[in-house]
Amino acid sequence: MKDTLTTEQILQGLKHYRRIARQDMLRAPETPHPDAFLKHAESRRAVYVALAERAEQASADDVVEHALHLYRDLPFVTGTPEFEHPEIKGRENALENFFLMVGLDPKRRREARSQRRKLESA
């Protein structure tokens, strides 16, 4: 991270992301794959809530490190059909949004991504 965000800035950003996920949950029935769309939005929202809870109790750097840990623990599902594994893909999407928000060095994200296991070994 170049200029570390304050925990208050992180909380505000996560609140914004939670609102978007909530809107997506409400519009899920209108999509071609409503169940997958809903699960994706719910899992994104859950990540934002968990990171916000962490931000209320810890430093901004700790929240980022925790997010990187969560990201490393996700099974790698890239390349699977679009509407398979919506919970995993939703968590992945939420964490990647968070990394963009905090300005995480792309190299650190790539390093964490390279440490993820394949789904078969999950």
C-alpha positions as CSV (number, residue, x, y, z in Angstrom):
1,M,0.0,0.0,0.0
2,K,1.3,3.4,-0.8
3,D,-0.7,5.7,1.4
4,T,-2.4,3.6,4.1
5,L,-6.0,4.3,4.5
6,T,-7.3,5.0,8.0
7,T,-9.6,2.4,9.5
8,E,-12.4,5.0,9.2
9,Q,-11.8,5.3,5.5
10,I,-11.8,1.5,5.2
11,L,-15.1,1.3,7.1
12,Q,-16.6,3.9,4.8
13,G,-15.4,2.0,1.7
14,L,-16.7,-1.3,3.0
15,K,-20.1,0.3,3.8
16,H,-20.3,1.4,0.2
17,Y,-19.4,-2.1,-1.1
18,R,-22.0,-3.7,1.3
19,R,-24.7,-1.4,-0.2
20,I,-23.8,-2.6,-3.7
21,A,-23.9,-6.2,-2.6
22,R,-27.3,-5.6,-1.0
23,Q,-28.6,-4.1,-4.1
24,D,-27.4,-7.1,-6.1
25,M,-29.1,-9.4,-3.7
26,L,-32.4,-7.6,-4.3
27,R,-32.1,-7.7,-8.0
28,A,-31.0,-11.4,-8.2
29,P,-34.5,-12.6,-9.2
30,E,-34.2,-10.5,-12.4
31,T,-31.0,-12.2,-13.5
32,P,-30.6,-15.3,-15.8
33,H,-29.2,-17.3,-12.9
34,P,-30.9,-16.0,-9.8
35,D,-29.6,-18.5,-7.3
36,A,-26.0,-18.2,-8.3
37,F,-26.3,-14.4,-8.5
38,L,-27.8,-14.2,-5.0
39,K,-25.1,-16.5,-3.5
40,H,-22.4,-14.4,-5.1
41,A,-23.8,-11.2,-3.7
42,E,-24.4,-12.7,-0.2
43,S,-20.9,-14.0,0.0
44,R,-19.5,-10.6,-1.1
45,R,-21.5,-8.9,1.5
46,A,-20.4,-11.4,4.2
47,V,-16.7,-10.6,3.4
48,Y,-17.4,-6.9,3.7
49,V,-19.1,-7.3,7.0
50,A,-16.3,-9.5,8.4
51,L,-13.6,-7.0,7.2
52,A,-15.6,-4.1,8.7
53,E,-15.8,-6.0,12.1
54,R,-12.0,-6.5,11.9
55,A,-11.5,-2.8,11.1
56,E,-13.5,-1.8,14.1
57,Q,-11.0,-3.6,16.4
58,A,-7.6,-3.5,14.6
59,S,-5.3,-1.3,12.6
60,A,-5.7,-0.8,8.8
61,D,-2.6,-2.8,8.2
62,D,-4.0,-5.7,10.2
63,V,-7.2,-5.6,8.2
64,V,-5.2,-5.8,4.9
65,E,-3.1,-8.7,6.3
66,H,-6.2,-10.5,7.4
67,A,-7.8,-10.0,3.9
68,L,-4.6,-11.4,2.3
69,H,-4.9,-14.5,4.6
70,L,-8.5,-15.0,3.6
71,Y,-7.6,-14.6,-0.1
72,R,-4.7,-17.2,0.2
73,D,-7.2,-19.7,1.8
74,L,-9.7,-19.5,-1.0
75,P,-9.6,-22.4,-3.4
76,F,-8.7,-21.5,-7.0
77,V,-11.8,-21.7,-9.2
78,T,-10.8,-19.5,-12.1
79,G,-11.7,-21.2,-15.4
80,T,-14.8,-22.9,-14.1
81,P,-18.1,-22.2,-15.7
82,E,-19.4,-18.8,-14.8
83,F,-22.2,-19.8,-12.5
84,E,-20.4,-22.6,-10.6
85,H,-18.9,-22.0,-7.2
86,P,-20.7,-18.6,-6.7
87,E,-19.8,-18.4,-3.0
88,I,-16.1,-18.8,-3.6
89,K,-16.2,-16.5,-6.6
90,G,-18.1,-13.9,-4.5
91,R,-15.5,-14.0,-1.7
92,E,-12.7,-13.7,-4.3
93,N,-14.4,-10.8,-5.9
94,A,-15.0,-9.0,-2.6
95,L,-11.4,-9.4,-1.5
96,E,-10.1,-8.2,-4.9
97,N,-12.4,-5.2,-4.6
98,F,-11.0,-4.5,-1.1
99,F,-7.5,-4.7,-2.4
100,L,-8.3,-2.2,-5.1
101,M,-9.9,0.1,-2.5
102,V,-6.9,0.1,-0.2
103,G,-4.4,0.4,-3.0
104,L,-2.7,-2.9,-2.3
105,D,0.5,-3.4,-4.4
106,P,-0.6,-5.7,-7.3
107,K,2.6,-7.7,-6.7
108,R,1.4,-8.6,-3.2
109,R,-2.0,-9.7,-4.5
110,R,-0.3,-11.8,-7.2
111,E,1.9,-13.5,-4.6
112,A,-1.1,-14.3,-2.4
113,R,-3.0,-15.6,-5.5
114,S,-0.1,-17.9,-6.4
115,Q,-0.3,-19.5,-3.0
116,R,-3.9,-20.6,-3.4
117,R,-4.7,-24.3,-3.8
118,K,-6.7,-25.8,-6.6
119,L,-10.3,-26.7,-5.9
120,E,-9.7,-30.4,-6.2
121,S,-7.5,-30.3,-3.0
122,A,-10.0,-28.2,-1.1
